[in-house]
Amino acid sequence: RIGRYSVRIYGISCEDLVGKDKGGTSDPYCKFDFDKFRKFNTKVIRKTLNPVFDTDETFNYATQFADRLQYKHLVITVQDKDFWGKDYIGSCKVDLHT
């Protein structure tokens, strides 16, 4: 029997981020990685250390091995977008077991 599970991500904000740009601010965005299964990024918010991301995203996951859900994670990484690339600001890992 296959179980179907959902993880909804919404209302994401950050406070007091590290300024990575010359002016002391950052151009942050969040990168979400659900168990290396599905990834998405928020939009970049320019010149802020306290971004609020207008995000409403759902990861759907189907498995017949519900006992393995305890090993599933959502990794959230905050990065600063630059002209030449990106700078790491921080990250966290959220356990999704029920």
NUDRENVO-649270 format. One record per residue (C-alpha): residue number from 1; x negated, y, z negated. Coordinates in Angstrom, 3 decimals. Layout:
BEGIN
> NUM | X | Y | Z
...
END
This chain:
BEGIN
> 1 | 0.000 | 0.000 | 0.000
> 2 | -1.382 | 3.372 | 1.022
> 3 | -1.087 | 6.273 | -1.404
> 4 | -0.914 | 9.826 | -0.130
> 5 | -2.419 | 12.677 | -2.104
> 6 | -2.678 | 16.436 | -1.618
> 7 | -4.943 | 19.110 | -3.019
> 8 | -3.727 | 22.693 | -2.569
> 9 | -6.133 | 25.614 | -2.834
> 10 | -4.779 | 29.120 | -3.316
> 11 | -5.346 | 32.270 | -5.352
> 12 | -9.146 | 32.138 | -5.231
> 13 | -11.098 | 35.030 | -6.705
> 14 | -14.591 | 35.684 | -8.060
> 15 | -15.843 | 38.165 | -10.645
> 16 | -19.215 | 39.798 | -11.169
> 17 | -21.046 | 38.076 | -8.318
> 18 | -24.731 | 38.720 | -7.813
> 19 | -25.464 | 41.467 | -5.286
> 20 | -27.483 | 39.969 | -2.442
> 21 | -27.550 | 42.992 | -0.126
> 22 | -29.726 | 46.128 | -0.318
> 23 | -26.873 | 48.269 | -1.605
> 24 | -26.298 | 45.982 | -4.607
> 25 | -23.167 | 44.331 | -3.206
> 26 | -22.524 | 41.146 | -1.250
> 27 | -20.384 | 40.041 | 1.674
> 28 | -19.031 | 36.869 | 0.035
> 29 | -17.044 | 33.981 | 1.397
> 30 | -16.157 | 30.579 | -0.045
> 31 | -16.905 | 27.249 | 1.565
> 32 | -14.718 | 24.305 | 0.486
> 33 | -15.802 | 20.704 | 0.961
> 34 | -13.334 | 17.984 | -0.029
> 35 | -15.389 | 14.842 | -0.583
> 36 | -17.250 | 15.521 | 2.686
> 37 | -13.947 | 14.666 | 4.336
> 38 | -12.680 | 18.082 | 5.354
> 39 | -14.258 | 21.500 | 5.171
> 40 | -13.090 | 25.062 | 5.610
> 41 | -14.328 | 28.582 | 4.904
> 42 | -12.497 | 31.663 | 3.728
> 43 | -12.862 | 34.946 | 5.542
> 44 | -15.799 | 37.162 | 4.586
> 45 | -14.916 | 40.101 | 2.341
> 46 | -17.373 | 42.925 | 2.906
> 47 | -19.282 | 44.879 | 0.233
> 48 | -17.823 | 43.543 | -3.007
> 49 | -18.834 | 41.667 | -6.149
> 50 | -15.220 | 40.871 | -7.118
> 51 | -13.552 | 39.344 | -4.042
> 52 | -9.995 | 38.043 | -3.900
> 53 | -9.527 | 35.586 | -1.044
> 54 | -6.135 | 35.332 | 0.659
> 55 | -6.268 | 31.552 | 1.049
> 56 | -3.599 | 28.860 | 1.020
> 57 | -5.028 | 25.576 | 2.258
> 58 | -4.025 | 21.960 | 1.637
> 59 | -6.218 | 18.891 | 1.917
> 60 | -4.232 | 15.711 | 2.567
> 61 | -5.822 | 12.403 | 1.718
> 62 | -4.508 | 8.874 | 2.231
> 63 | -6.071 | 5.777 | 0.716
> 64 | -5.174 | 2.306 | -0.358
> 65 | -7.877 | 2.510 | -3.031
> 66 | -6.319 | 4.833 | -5.628
> 67 | -8.882 | 3.721 | -8.209
> 68 | -11.557 | 5.509 | -6.147
> 69 | -9.883 | 8.909 | -6.572
> 70 | -11.825 | 9.376 | -9.782
> 71 | -14.928 | 9.755 | -7.618
> 72 | -13.475 | 12.424 | -5.314
> 73 | -14.621 | 16.016 | -5.672
> 74 | -13.921 | 19.435 | -4.298
> 75 | -17.134 | 21.434 | -3.949
> 76 | -16.727 | 25.213 | -3.764
> 77 | -19.754 | 27.204 | -2.647
> 78 | -19.897 | 31.008 | -2.568
> 79 | -22.275 | 32.499 | -0.037
> 80 | -23.216 | 35.963 | 1.152
> 81 | -22.840 | 36.454 | 4.901
> 82 | -25.692 | 38.370 | 6.487
> 83 | -26.532 | 39.392 | 10.020
> 84 | -29.311 | 36.796 | 10.078
> 85 | -27.529 | 34.014 | 8.191
> 86 | -26.289 | 33.419 | 4.678
> 87 | -27.525 | 33.570 | 1.082
> 88 | -26.436 | 31.203 | -1.663
> 89 | -24.587 | 32.896 | -4.547
> 90 | -23.223 | 29.946 | -6.530
> 91 | -21.126 | 26.788 | -6.509
> 92 | -19.016 | 24.454 | -8.591
> 93 | -17.738 | 20.899 | -8.328
> 94 | -14.127 | 20.110 | -9.324
> 95 | -13.206 | 16.534 | -10.255
> 96 | -9.917 | 15.509 | -8.656
> 97 | -9.102 | 12.311 | -10.503
> 98 | -5.647 | 11.955 | -12.006
END
